């Protein structure tokens, strides 16, 4: 189970709101190679879960203002730089802090 360490409340948003958000150009895990490797593996696992079982999970990510958000959705594709969510919505992998599988 993944939960980001933060003192601010984590807002849950609908996946349809993601295209309206701005994201930083730098990776939120820029200084943590093991965490980036884990994120890549979890992204592939999330994609398998979404395609095989249509399973949902929580994705924690950070917008350009530094606000931590959560979306509950299925992942349809995991690419080098983006996740493709249900309904074709794209989320930059560099913004993802972690995944909570349930």
GIBEL-V453365 format. One record per residue. RES is the residue in one letter. PHI is phi as a letter, one per 20 degrees, with the letter a starting at -180 (* if undefined). PSI is psi in whole degrees, -180 to 180 (NA if undefined). BURIAL is b if it has 24 or more other ideal C-beta (glycine too) atoms within 12 Angstrom, else e. Layout:
res,phi,psi,burial
RES,PHI,PSI,BURIAL
RES,PHI,PSI,BURIAL
This chain:
res,phi,psi,burial
X,*,129,e
X,d,132,b
X,b,123,e
X,f,147,b
X,e,116,e
X,b,154,e
X,d,-1,e
X,e,154,e
X,f,147,e
X,d,116,b
X,e,134,e
X,e,127,e
X,d,163,b
X,e,147,e
X,f,-27,b
X,f,-17,e
X,e,-16,e
X,g,-43,b
X,f,-18,e
X,e,-8,e
X,e,155,b
X,d,144,e
X,c,146,b
X,f,155,e
X,f,-23,e
X,e,150,e
X,f,134,e
X,f,-17,b
X,d,31,b
X,g,-34,e
X,d,21,e
X,c,82,e
X,g,-44,e
X,g,-38,e
X,f,-37,e
X,f,-40,e
X,f,-43,e
X,f,-41,e
X,f,-43,b
X,f,-46,b
X,f,-43,e
X,f,-35,b
X,f,-42,b
X,f,-41,e
X,f,-43,b
X,f,-38,b
X,f,-44,b
X,f,-43,e
X,f,-44,b
X,f,-42,b
X,f,-40,e
X,e,-39,e
X,c,0,e
X,l,31,e
X,f,141,e
X,e,161,e
X,b,171,b
X,e,134,b
X,d,123,b
X,e,130,b
X,b,169,b
X,c,134,b
X,e,-179,b
X,f,-26,e
X,e,-2,e
X,n,4,e
X,f,133,b
X,e,128,b
X,c,161,b
X,c,141,b
X,c,139,b
X,d,112,b
X,a,177,b
X,d,145,b
X,d,124,b
X,e,-26,b
X,b,144,b
X,c,114,b
X,d,175,e
X,g,-41,e
X,d,-11,e
X,c,158,b
X,d,138,b
X,d,121,b
X,e,173,b
X,g,145,b
X,m,15,e
X,m,16,e
X,f,135,b
X,d,135,b
X,c,123,b
X,f,130,b
X,f,-29,b
X,f,-17,b
X,e,-12,b
X,e,127,b
X,e,-37,b
X,r,175,b
X,c,145,b
X,d,109,b
X,e,134,e
X,c,NA,e
